[in-house]
Amino acid sequence: MTPHPSSPGSEPQAGLTRRQFLRRAAAATVAPLIVPASVLGRNGAVAPSDRIVFGCIGVGARARHVMPSFLAQPDLVFAAVSDCREDRLKSAKAIMDEHYGNRDCRMYADFRELLAQPDIDAVFIATGDRWHTTASVWAARAGKDIYCEKPVSMTLSEGRALVDTCRRYGTIYQAGTQRRSTGSYRFAAEMVRQGRLGHVHTVEMQVWTGPTVAHDKPTPVPAGWDYDRWLGPVQWRPFVPGRVEGGNWNYFWDTGEGPIIGMGCHYTDQMQWALGRDHTGPVEFEGQCTWPDPARFMSETPVTAEARCRYADGVVGVMYSRRSFAERYIRFIGDEGWIQVDDETNAVTAEPKSILGFRTAAGVDWANAGDHVRNLLDSIRSRRPTICHPEAAHRAQSICQAINIGLRLGRKLRWDPVTERFDSEDANRMRHREPRVPWCI
């Protein structure tokens, strides 16, 4: 469905989109005498004219993990894939063709060619982090609606640019922080909102100990890998396998920002959502961390960290980067009790235990993004905001970005959530970085 030019918050408008009208008019003039039930939308099928046509930008491991949640939706179809690696591009096409029982999925090494296709209504963006904002902004300008994996941005200025662009073009955008559509997290947030914990004064969040990456040497770029496009908007540097392969790019400031950004945004998103602060944020940040030994490692992001943010009303968020991957969690603490969701197991615990008696249904866990995708599709049709719209996603992401800036500078920072500026010019300079031409937004 072609995005309506109204803003994401506007009321839905009746009638067909222009493309739907033309499709149906053409079908009416050349309709065959015998039409399959799937074409007419019978027997539970969705007629092609009513399907939302998607393209996928970035078809690596994350895309393939989430893709089943998209393919399970009867009213969407993937028509194209794009990636800078030839092996991934070909295998992604094979997956799509097998799923749909045809050979129709188109391949594009350059995602700009995919965005130029008039039949594409929306895109699923699952590139590396450095690409998320750039690809989203270009997609919005091309008139496409968007599901983008987190983190939604790498810098504070990117995040604000994303919000402004989606508002300007009336883009329906869903951030991939799917825990808003997960039963355990929704229950915890509801207990906070209902006052079951009393006054919530602290939110604890734990991600894992940041990995370290040993020094490695440059090598020739592997065949079939468009490395310049892989780098995209970040500064050019030689191809170093240890820096770019196996997800190691997560631990360098130009291509990723460690677990605090990559995972922490899930929890700051929950904190903001449960506390009803999707359009604002904390006013103060401070913390300490340990860094990789530069004599042994080339990675740049913190190994362990403890950081605090404080809202104007005194509520405190505490982010820990420590322990193992399996021990990540979020806990809301009030003056009458607490509730915790363990991310690895999706288990919910609480004190007093009677709080758990209010849970009526478990719902899906976070590994199943189906409800989150469904929310996007419903919003595309209604033109109403998604559950994790750009402003909410940016505000949650900005908390993690401010934490990292404070850790890098080694100082306490004050933040104005209205102007989105720090009380430190050093910190303000870190709100933005200049993208490499031609990937400007």
Backbone hydrogen bonds, N-H to C=O, Kabsch-Sander energy under -0.5 kcal/mol:
donor,donor_aa,acceptor,acceptor_aa,energy
10,S,7,S,-1.9
21,F,17,T,-2.4
22,L,18,R,-2.3
23,R,19,R,-2.4
24,R,20,Q,-2.7
25,A,21,F,-2.7
26,A,22,L,-2.5
27,A,23,R,-2.3
28,A,24,R,-2.1
29,T,25,A,-1.2
30,V,26,A,-1.4
31,A,27,A,-0.6
35,V,33,L,-0.5
39,V,36,P,-0.7
40,L,36,P,-1.3
41,G,37,A,-0.7
42,R,37,A,-2.8
45,A,42,R,-2.1
47,A,45,A,-0.5
50,D,47,A,-2.2
51,R,48,P,-1.3
52,I,75,D,-2.9
53,V,51,R,-0.6
54,F,52,I,-0.5
54,F,77,V,-3.1
55,G,122,A,-1.6
56,C,80,A,-2.1
57,I,55,G,-0.5
57,I,124,F,-2.6
58,G,56,C,-0.6
58,G,82,S,-3.1
64,R,60,G,-1.9
65,H,61,A,-1.5
66,V,62,R,-2.0
67,M,63,A,-2.4
69,S,66,V,-1.8
70,F,66,V,-0.8
70,F,67,M,-1.1
71,L,67,M,-2.8
72,A,68,P,-1.4
73,Q,70,F,-2.0
76,L,73,Q,-1.1
77,V,52,I,-2.1
79,A,54,F,-2.9
79,A,77,V,-0.6
80,A,54,F,-0.9
81,V,106,R,-2.4
82,S,56,C,-2.1
83,D,108,Y,-1.1
86,E,84,C,-0.5
86,E,224,G,-3.2
89,L,85,R,-2.2
90,K,86,E,-2.4
91,S,87,D,-2.0
92,A,88,R,-2.3
93,K,89,L,-2.0
94,A,90,K,-2.0
95,I,91,S,-1.9
96,M,92,A,-2.2
97,D,93,K,-3.0
98,E,94,A,-2.2
99,H,95,I,-2.1
100,Y,96,M,-2.5
101,G,97,D,-1.3
102,N,97,D,-1.6
106,R,79,A,-2.6
108,Y,81,V,-1.9
111,F,109,A,-0.6
113,E,110,D,-1.6
114,L,110,D,-0.9
115,L,111,F,-2.4
116,A,112,R,-1.1
117,Q,114,L,-1.7
120,I,117,Q,-1.4
121,D,53,V,-2.3
121,D,119,D,-0.6
122,A,53,V,-2.0
123,V,145,D,-2.3
124,F,55,G,-2.5
125,I,123,V,-0.6
125,I,147,Y,-3.0
126,A,57,I,-2.8
126,A,124,F,-0.6
130,R,255,T,-0.7
131,W,128,G,-2.0
132,H,129,D,-1.4
135,A,131,W,-2.9
136,S,132,H,-1.8
137,V,133,T,-3.0
138,W,134,T,-2.4
139,A,135,A,-2.1
140,A,136,S,-2.6
141,R,137,V,-2.2
142,A,138,W,-1.3
143,G,140,A,-1.7
144,K,139,A,-2.5
145,D,121,D,-2.1
146,I,172,I,-2.8
147,Y,123,V,-2.4
148,C,174,Q,-2.3
149,E,125,I,-2.5
157,S,431,R,-2.8
159,G,155,T,-1.9
160,R,156,L,-1.9
161,A,157,S,-2.2
162,L,158,E,-2.3
163,V,159,G,-2.0
164,D,160,R,-2.6
165,T,161,A,-2.4
166,C,162,L,-2.4
167,R,163,V,-2.1
168,R,164,D,-2.3
169,Y,165,T,-2.2
170,G,166,C,-0.7
170,G,167,R,-0.6
171,T,166,C,-2.0
173,Y,171,T,-0.6
174,Q,146,I,-2.4
175,A,388,C,-2.1
176,G,148,C,-2.5
178,Q,176,G,-1.7
180,R,177,T,-1.5
181,S,178,Q,-2.0
182,T,179,R,-1.4
183,G,364,V,-1.9
186,R,182,T,-2.6
187,F,183,G,-2.1
188,A,184,S,-2.0
189,A,185,Y,-2.4
190,E,186,R,-2.1
191,M,187,F,-2.2
192,V,188,A,-1.8
193,R,189,A,-2.4
194,Q,190,E,-2.3
195,G,192,V,-1.2
196,R,191,M,-2.0
197,L,191,M,-0.6
198,G,195,G,-1.5
200,V,198,G,-0.6
201,H,199,H,-0.5
201,H,333,I,-2.1
202,T,333,I,-1.7
203,V,316,V,-2.4
204,E,331,R,-2.7
205,M,318,V,-2.6
206,Q,329,Y,-2.8
207,V,320,Y,-3.1
209,T,323,R,-2.3
210,G,303,V,-3.2
214,A,212,T,-0.5
215,H,296,R,-0.9
219,T,239,F,-2.5
225,W,222,P,-1.4
226,D,84,C,-3.0
226,D,224,G,-0.6
227,Y,225,W,-1.6
230,W,226,D,-2.0
231,L,227,Y,-2.4
232,G,228,D,-1.9
234,V,231,L,-1.5
240,V,238,P,-0.7
243,R,240,V,-2.0
244,V,240,V,-1.4
245,E,241,P,-2.6
248,N,245,E,-1.9
250,N,247,G,-1.9
251,Y,248,N,-2.1
252,F,249,W,-1.1
255,T,252,F,-0.7
256,G,252,F,-2.9
258,G,250,N,-2.9
261,I,257,E,-0.6
261,I,258,G,-0.8
262,G,258,G,-2.8
263,M,259,P,-2.5
264,G,259,P,-2.3
265,C,261,I,-1.0
266,H,263,M,-1.8
267,Y,263,M,-0.8
267,Y,264,G,-0.5
268,T,264,G,-2.6
269,D,265,C,-1.7
270,Q,266,H,-1.5
271,M,267,Y,-2.7
272,Q,268,T,-2.7
273,W,269,D,-2.4
274,A,270,Q,-3.0
275,L,271,M,-2.0
276,G,272,Q,-0.5
276,G,273,W,-0.9
277,R,272,Q,-3.2
280,T,277,R,-1.8
283,V,310,R,-3.3
284,E,310,R,-1.2
285,F,413,L,-2.9
286,E,308,R,-2.2
288,Q,306,E,-2.0
290,T,304,T,-2.3
296,R,293,D,-1.7
297,F,293,D,-2.7
298,M,213,V,-3.0
299,S,213,V,-1.1
300,E,251,Y,-2.9
301,T,251,Y,-1.0
303,V,290,T,-3.0
304,T,290,T,-0.7
305,A,321,S,-1.8
306,E,288,Q,-2.4
307,A,319,M,-2.6
308,R,286,E,-3.6
309,C,317,G,-2.6
310,R,284,E,-2.1
311,Y,315,V,-2.9
314,G,311,Y,-2.0
316,V,201,H,-2.4
317,G,309,C,-2.8
318,V,203,V,-3.0
319,M,307,A,-3.1
320,Y,205,M,-3.2
320,Y,318,V,-0.5
321,S,305,A,-2.8
322,R,207,V,-2.0
322,R,320,Y,-0.6
327,E,324,S,-1.4
328,R,325,F,-1.0
329,Y,206,Q,-1.2
330,I,341,V,-1.6
331,R,204,E,-2.8
332,F,339,I,-2.7
333,I,202,T,-3.0
333,I,331,R,-0.5
334,G,332,F,-0.5
334,G,337,G,-3.3
335,D,199,H,-1.3
336,E,197,L,-2.6
337,G,197,L,-0.7
337,G,334,G,-0.6
338,W,351,E,-2.4
339,I,332,F,-1.9
340,Q,349,T,-3.0
341,V,330,I,-2.4
342,D,347,A,-2.7
343,D,328,R,-1.6
343,D,341,V,-0.6
344,E,328,R,-0.6
346,N,342,D,-2.2
349,T,340,Q,-2.2
351,E,338,W,-2.4
355,I,352,P,-1.9
356,L,353,K,-1.6
357,G,354,S,-1.3
358,F,355,I,-1.8
359,R,356,L,-1.5
360,T,358,F,-0.6
368,N,365,D,-1.7
369,A,367,A,-0.7
373,V,369,A,-2.5
374,R,370,G,-2.6
375,N,371,D,-2.1
376,L,372,H,-1.6
377,L,373,V,-2.5
378,D,374,R,-2.6
379,S,375,N,-1.9
380,I,376,L,-2.5
381,R,377,L,-1.7
382,S,378,D,-2.1
383,R,379,S,-3.0
384,R,379,S,-0.5
389,H,386,T,-0.7
393,A,389,H,-2.5
394,H,390,P,-2.8
395,R,391,E,-2.5
396,A,392,A,-2.1
397,Q,393,A,-2.4
398,S,394,H,-2.7
399,I,395,R,-0.9
399,I,396,A,-0.5
400,C,396,A,-1.0
401,Q,397,Q,-2.1
402,A,398,S,-2.5
403,I,399,I,-2.2
404,N,400,C,-2.3
405,I,401,Q,-2.2
406,G,402,A,-2.4
407,L,403,I,-2.4
408,R,404,N,-2.5
409,L,405,I,-2.1
410,G,406,G,-1.6
411,R,406,G,-1.5
413,L,285,F,-3.0
415,W,283,V,-2.6
416,D,421,R,-2.5
420,E,416,D,-2.4
421,R,416,D,-0.9
423,D,414,R,-1.5
428,N,424,S,-2.3
429,R,425,E,-2.1
430,M,426,D,-0.7
430,M,427,A,-0.8
431,R,428,N,-1.4
432,H,429,R,-0.8
436,R,233,P,-2.6
439,W,436,R,-2.2
440,C,438,P,-1.4
